[in-house]
Amino acid sequence: MSLTGGNRNDVTQLLPLLDKVPAVAGVVGRPRHRPDALLADRGYDHDKYRRLLRARGIRPVIAERGQPHGSGLGVFRYVVERTVAWLHGFRRLRIRWERRDDIHEAFLGLATCLITHRHVQRLC
């Protein structure tokens, strides 16, 4: 994960985020370091990013500006929005008070563990 300022445009962090995707372990053969496809909303709709994704062997699935809603990407986007809402349930993460990145990332990891624990408890 890459921590940036709160007023940075998301699309500027697209390629650094893809560079940090770890290898997929447990699969026989050469481990994959990149996803098959990238799902994104209209904010990422630019030919430059589509070309860069294709050059990396990633199929861009990006909603186009000016087109009517209903492309079907909302089903997948809901998972991300829901997860961010769960993280905002922790007061320390709603507004970033920590100056040091390592402390903030530690709180993110702790919140992720607590969210996972709550969901596993429901299943048992």
Buried (B, 14 or more C-beta within 10 A) or exposed (E): EEEEEEEEEEBEBBEEEBEEEEEEEEEEEEEBEBBEEBBBBBEBBEEEBBEBBEEBEBEBBBBEEEEEEEBEBEEEBEEEEEEEEBBEEBEBBEEEEBEEEEEBEEBBEEBBEEBEEEEEEEEE
